[in-house]
Every structure is written in structure tokens, then in C-alpha cells.
């Protein structure tokens, strides 16, 4: 088995702990459906379609958390190669530079190295998905009005990891 492939399966290289759904909950059942559809080799358009009778925000929440977990795994395998020295700028090729901005320390878009950007990104997303006001886990608790805009921001920032 190649070194790179071994890294993919090295549990110590996962960037962050996976967010899991509690067995017996509606989200756990949705997660199982999502996994089954992805593992069945179906067309991705079909795999991410809202199943009949399911709530759209629940379905989106499950996929966002799953995407976050997968990106963590992927980044964990390459983090030894994406260092302050090798990646002094968080970029998407020579034409795109991604700058970090948040509501606390970085109020203005700030140029950072890729590892710094990734750490801030993963910390920020972890806070979002663990915030019960944004990602409620109790059945019957409504999602906030700003749920979809928050999710769009999470996904657009996660996409930058792929582009980098």
C-alpha cells in the first residue's frame, strides 16, 4: 500500500474529530440514507435529492456535517505538505487569494498562510455546526431563518480547501 494511501486510513491524521449523529435520531436516519445513496454509486444529482417526506433543512444539515467531516479527513492527509513554508498564502491557484474574516479577531479580510486559514476555518465551522441555535439536534426544534445563508457560507469556505 502506498504511503499516501496509508495516510488516508491513518486515524491519527484526521484534522478534527468527526461530528456524529446520535443513533435513533431523525438526523442519524437521514445520515444513513445519505451514506447508502452515496455508497450505491448513484448519480450525485440523485444522491443529494431531498427524500420524500423529509425536511429540507434537516437534509441540508446532514450533508453539511458530512462534507465537513470528509474535508477534515482529506485535509488531515495533506496537512504535512501544506505548511507555512510551502503554502504562505491561502490561494486557489495564482489568480485567487482567500482572505480570512470573522466577527472577532479578523474584522477585515486578512491574508494568512494556508495552514492558519484552514485552522481558523475548521474552528469556525465546528462552532457553527455545534451551535444548537443554528444546527438544532432536537426533533421539533426549528432551524433559524439564517440557516441557509450560514450553510452557504460554510460550503463556500469549505470549497476553498478543495481549490487550494
C-alpha positions as CSV (number, residue, x, y, z in Angstrom):
1,X,0.0,0.0,0.0
2,X,1.4,3.4,-0.9
3,X,2.4,5.9,1.8
4,X,-0.2,8.4,0.6
5,X,-3.0,5.7,0.7
6,X,-1.9,4.7,4.2
7,X,-2.2,8.3,5.3
8,X,-5.9,8.3,4.2
9,X,-6.6,5.5,6.6
10,X,-4.4,6.8,9.4
11,X,-7.0,7.7,12.1
12,X,-4.4,9.9,13.8
13,X,-4.2,12.2,10.7
14,X,-7.9,13.2,10.9
15,X,-7.8,17.0,11.2
16,X,-10.7,17.3,13.6
17,X,-12.9,14.7,15.4
18,X,-15.9,13.7,13.3
19,X,-19.2,15.1,14.2
20,X,-21.5,12.2,14.7
21,X,-25.3,11.9,14.9
22,X,-26.9,10.2,17.8
23,X,-28.3,6.7,16.9
24,X,-32.1,6.6,17.0
25,X,-32.5,10.3,16.0
26,X,-34.0,11.5,12.8
27,X,-30.7,13.0,11.7
28,X,-29.0,9.7,12.2
29,X,-31.5,8.0,9.9
30,X,-31.0,10.8,7.3
31,X,-27.3,10.3,7.6
32,X,-27.7,6.6,6.9
33,X,-29.9,7.3,3.9
34,X,-27.3,9.8,2.6
35,X,-24.5,7.3,3.1
36,X,-26.4,4.5,1.4
37,X,-27.2,6.6,-1.6
38,X,-23.6,7.8,-2.0
39,X,-22.2,4.2,-1.5
40,X,-24.6,2.8,-4.1
41,X,-22.7,4.6,-6.8
42,X,-25.7,6.6,-7.9
43,X,-25.7,9.8,-9.9
44,X,-24.8,12.6,-7.5
45,X,-27.8,14.6,-8.5
46,X,-30.0,11.8,-7.4
47,X,-27.9,11.1,-4.2
48,X,-28.4,14.6,-2.8
49,X,-32.1,15.0,-3.7
50,X,-34.4,15.5,-0.7
51,X,-36.0,12.2,0.1
52,X,-39.8,12.2,0.0
53,X,-41.3,13.3,3.4
54,X,-38.1,14.7,4.8
55,X,-37.5,18.3,5.9
56,X,-35.1,20.2,3.6
57,X,-33.1,21.9,6.4
58,X,-32.6,18.5,8.1
59,X,-31.3,17.0,4.9
60,X,-29.0,20.0,4.2
61,X,-27.7,19.9,7.8
62,X,-26.8,16.2,7.5
63,X,-24.9,16.9,4.2
64,X,-23.1,19.9,5.5
65,X,-21.8,18.0,8.6
66,X,-20.9,15.0,6.3
67,X,-19.0,17.3,3.9
68,X,-17.2,18.9,6.9
69,X,-16.1,15.5,8.2
70,X,-14.9,14.4,4.7
71,X,-12.9,17.6,4.2
72,X,-11.3,17.2,7.6
73,X,-10.2,13.7,6.6
74,X,-8.8,14.9,3.3
75,X,-7.0,17.9,4.8
76,X,-5.6,15.6,7.5
77,X,-3.9,13.5,4.9
78,X,-2.2,16.5,3.2
79,X,-1.5,18.8,6.2
80,X,2.1,17.6,6.4
81,X,2.6,19.0,2.9
82,X,0.7,22.3,3.3
83,X,2.9,24.2,5.7
84,X,3.7,27.8,6.5
85,X,6.7,27.5,4.2
86,X,5.1,25.6,1.3
87,X,1.8,27.5,1.4
88,X,2.5,31.0,2.7
89,X,-0.8,32.2,1.1
90,X,-4.3,30.6,1.1
91,X,-4.9,30.6,-2.6
92,X,-6.8,28.9,-5.3
93,X,-4.1,29.0,-7.9
94,X,-2.2,32.1,-9.0
95,X,-5.3,34.2,-9.6
96,X,-7.2,33.8,-6.4
97,X,-6.2,34.6,-2.8
98,X,-8.6,33.8,0.0
99,X,-8.5,36.1,3.0
100,X,-9.9,35.3,6.4
101,X,-12.6,37.4,8.0
102,X,-14.7,36.7,11.1
103,X,-16.6,38.6,13.7
104,X,-13.9,38.5,16.4
105,X,-10.2,38.9,15.6
106,X,-10.2,39.4,11.9
107,X,-12.9,42.0,11.2
108,X,-11.3,42.9,7.9
109,X,-10.3,40.4,5.2
110,X,-6.8,39.3,6.2
111,X,-4.2,37.5,4.2
112,X,-3.0,34.3,6.1
113,X,-1.0,31.3,5.3
114,X,-3.0,28.3,4.2
115,X,-2.5,26.4,7.4
116,X,-3.5,29.4,9.5
117,X,-6.6,29.9,7.3
118,X,-7.5,26.2,7.5
119,X,-7.2,26.1,11.3
120,X,-9.4,29.2,11.6
121,X,-11.9,27.8,9.1
122,X,-12.2,24.4,10.8
123,X,-12.6,26.0,14.2
124,X,-15.2,28.4,12.9
125,X,-17.2,25.7,11.2
126,X,-17.0,23.5,14.3
127,X,-18.5,26.3,16.3
128,X,-21.3,26.8,13.7
129,X,-22.3,23.1,13.5
130,X,-22.1,22.6,17.3
131,X,-24.3,25.7,17.9
132,X,-27.8,24.4,18.7
133,X,-29.3,27.7,17.7
134,X,-28.0,27.2,14.1
135,X,-27.9,23.4,13.8
136,X,-30.6,22.2,16.3
137,X,-30.4,18.5,17.1
138,X,-33.7,18.0,18.9
139,X,-36.6,16.9,16.8
140,X,-39.2,19.6,16.6
141,X,-36.8,22.5,17.2
142,X,-37.0,24.8,14.2
143,X,-34.0,25.9,12.2
144,X,-33.3,29.6,12.4
145,X,-34.2,31.9,9.5
146,X,-30.5,32.5,8.7
147,X,-29.7,28.7,8.5
148,X,-29.4,28.6,4.7
149,X,-27.1,31.7,4.5
150,X,-24.9,30.3,7.2
151,X,-24.7,26.9,5.4
152,X,-23.9,28.7,2.1
153,X,-21.0,30.5,3.8
154,X,-19.7,27.2,5.3
155,X,-19.9,25.4,2.0
156,X,-18.2,28.2,0.0
157,X,-15.4,28.3,2.5
158,X,-15.0,24.5,2.5
159,X,-14.8,24.6,-1.3
160,X,-11.7,26.8,-0.9
161,X,-10.0,23.8,0.7
162,X,-10.5,21.8,-2.5
163,X,-9.4,24.7,-4.7
164,X,-6.2,25.2,-2.7
